[in-house]
Amino acid sequence: MITREPDYFEPPLNPFGQFGRKILLSCRGAGRALLTLAEAIVFVRFMFSRRNRHEVVYQMFVTGIKSLGVITVVGLFTGMILALQTGLELRRFGQEVNIGTAVTVSLVREMGPFMTALIIAASVGSAIAAQLGTMTVSDEIAALEVMSINPVRMLVMPRLVALAVMMPILAVYTNVLGSTGGALVGWTQLGVSLRAYYDNAIQYVTNKDLYVGLFKSVVFGIIINTVACHQGFSATEGAVGVGQATRRTVIISFLTILVCGYIITRLFYS
Amino acid sequence: MSLIRFERVSKRLGGRTVLDGLDLTVQKGETFALLGSSGSGKSVTLKHIIRLMTPDEGRVWVGGDCVSEARGRELERIRRRFGVLFQNAALLQWLTVEQNVALPLLEKTPLSEAEAFARARERLAALGLEDARNKYPADLSGGMQKRVGLARAIIMDPEIILYDEPTSGLDPVTSRTIDRLIEDLRQRLGVTSVVVTHDLHSALAIATRIGVIHQGRIVEIAAPRDFIRSRNEIVRDFLEAQYITRRGAWEESDRHET
């Protein structure tokens, strides 16, 4: 059951008690978020059902198509900045022709999925938390439960599928644009021909780089959805509570993406 | 025959005792109005009936089912007996009026979309909302949202309807329209209703029995005619606060009975 009774605890006796309680409540929140995720994964088998397919497609549209503008700008300029910074250093050693490798490898392995995840967490994740938070505080979630309509199946599962499918696609889009931005900077400011840039880039990017990057994107999408839905469902106290849930979604998503990004890199590259 | 029964139900929220050994029985087919001042435990009582809250002590029964201990499919089965009109209607904002009303049919019955929407339109027409069916909830007035919420609450032909402050925030004319709809539903469909309200005029107009909750306990239960004669101090305060004299209330009660 998503609808929960408000928590109340006696004030702690000292700062240690307060700190300990925060740790315990965080663990409980993480546990509830993971249970919601598990339930949503169980419902994924209904994604093509009459009731859910329209919502899944709509959420893919919101996550993918509506985010294209900002991702285009961020992807292009990320590649351009990377190319400029590494190119200026490499030129000191006469190695500027290698910017293709530097830019593309760092984008495919790390920066592409990471930058995409940050943008989606800030835009789509916060929007999910705000929508579900508003629904929670205005009793819409309670109304669904009273009608025996499972909010996880109706609201969480379509967003989970949309984020897990669209994130790798958006990450590839960011990689392509970033690499193109790097090539433009190399050509116009560092004198590296486009042919040399792409030959160099393709030579050092491996299949492993590609699939690890895509795997990271899927994990980041799942993280954003899980955090946003849990925070939305946990919202209390009207508009203020919805605002807090949205803020927490962005912060927790960023931190979890950073930590998980490191763990995945460590698992595959050490 | 009792349909809803509270057995010594206690509940603490925010460090405060909201329900304190509450005993309450609602009979089948009646409209029971639960009155009380803000924070007296009215809405908490209502939430216990549909298990949006669980008692700290005691039990809540719906027919032969203990709703306070039900889980999973059993809870789903019990909840199917209910229709609920929430205080702010709780309509899904991204669905149209028609989609909101048809939602339970689409989700919980094997009806086709055409059949579900046809039935939704039928219910909306009965509540005078046929012109609003393609609008979104945000485009409706408070009274219309309540009527849409009511249409959604009755779409599955429930046995029991719960109303949480059905007239709060509405002007007196719209409030009386909602009252008439509640009364009409009882007469036409024979449903059992529990109405949580602080609108005494409304309670006197629609209820077959009125209960007053104060500090987590029921302090008075009576039929409307006996209610206004009550010598209970809390009831008297309530009556006087809403400018209801014995004569005035009698007239109002009589008007709706005829």
Interface residues (C-beta under 8 A of the other chain):
Chain A: T3 E5 P6 Y8 E10 R51 M135 S138 D139 E140 A142 A143 E145 V146 M147 S148 I149 M154
Chain B: R12 L13 G14 G15 I50 L52 M53 T54 E76 R79 R80 F82 V84 F86 Q87 N88 A90 L91 L92 Q93 L103 P104 L106 E107 K108 M156
